[in-house]
Amino acid sequence: MEAGKVEKRREQRATSVTREKIQEHITNQNPKSHMLKDPKDKLANLLNSKSPTRVFTETNHSQGEAPALSRNPGSPTIQLIEKQQGTKILFRKFSETNWSVDIQPLNKSLVTDSKWKRIDATQEKRRSFLQEFCKKYGGVSRPQSHVFHMVSRIYVEDKHKILYCEVPKAGCSNWKRILMVLNGLAPSAYNISHDAVHYGKHLKKLDSFDLKGIYSRLNTYTKAVFVRDPMERLVSAFRDKFEHPNSYYHPVFGKAIIKKYRPNACEEALNNGSGVKFREFIHYLLDSHRPVGMDIHWEKVSKLCYPCLIHYDFVGKFETLEEDANYFLQLIGAPKELKFPNFKDRHSSDKRTNAQVVGQYLKDLTRTERQLIYDFYYLDYLMFNYTTPFL
């Protein structure tokens, strides 16, 4: 009996120490600092973090775009922009602007069918929940990260005045197909290949505009973000990138992960990076000294889309993707015949990642490891009102 109590105390101490290390990494704190005890302080610190996480994206060999931090204040690009007339004044105005999170009503004048009432009610609840969360815990009056970094994942469709923040593994491939159709680049979303979507460079991103263009679009366009249960999104990313041949993720991430987290790894695995196990991937994710940086496919939504700094007019969820997306298309006045595609973009023979599939991957993890994954995605769980069924 006594031995059981001792073991439990040891596990609690181990959990506490590891959580502290992970939380230090998330909040970019000094390694010697302590975790904030007040949950509100903890959340405010997460929301106001000044140091954006270094995010790796893919090359032309796989899905992704240019590195998210390619635009920094001292880069030639920014220097050229700042030479333009009036840009420095605009930048100061932009930086000092009060980034209001007050909710704005959606324009529903184009929605005539009563079948959308239930979905509309759900949407209003999500928007209100996010607004109240940000008001309660955000305490943010101005952006703390560099403007171009903050909008680097946002795609622009000027004809229908849409801003879509890309969250990988939450329907982003099909959303890009929709944006291409709305832009007049393709007649149908169903005949656009994966490579055309991700490597074609057909779509504009918000960080490609000057500061005036960014500012005006943020204030006048309909902004949408689609999210997913963090644990499902994580498992989906692992299955996609590590369980299938991949000329980018295996050599860049796989080799580094196997080298650090697999004792006595064979030479073949060390050379090609294939065969990463889920538990090894989790050890990498939770390591504050990762051998290779983060990636957009498992980065937190709070660091991809900045939902408490950029007011999103529409919050869709992968769990109700098709109906949410088709309602959004009604709101922005898309052609009536345009419907959100429901096909699986890649690995179509694989079962979709759902709660049952996630459970199979998590069964080999300890309770402490599962808890630490939740801690890592803490902000995403809370912002978007997801439960934690896997703990």
ABEGO torsion letter per residue (X at the ends): XAAAAAAAAAAAAAAAAAAAAAAAAAAGBBAABBBBABAAAAAAAAAABABBBBBBBBBAABBEBBBAAABBAABAAAAAAAABBGAAAAAAAAAABBBBABBBBBBAAABABAAAAAAAAAAAAAAAAAAAAAAAAAGBABBABBAAAAAAABBBBAAAGBBBBBBBGAGAAAAAAAAAAAAGABABAAABBAAAAAAAGABBBAAABBAAAAAAAAAABBBBBBBBBAAAAAAAAAAAAAABBBAAAAAAAAAAAAAAABBGBBAAAAAAGBGBBAAAAAAAAABABBABBBBAAABBAAAAAGAAABBBABBBBAAAAAAAAAAAAAAAGBBAABBBBABBABGAABBBBBAAAAAAAAAABBAAAAAAAAAAAAAAAAAAGBBBAAX
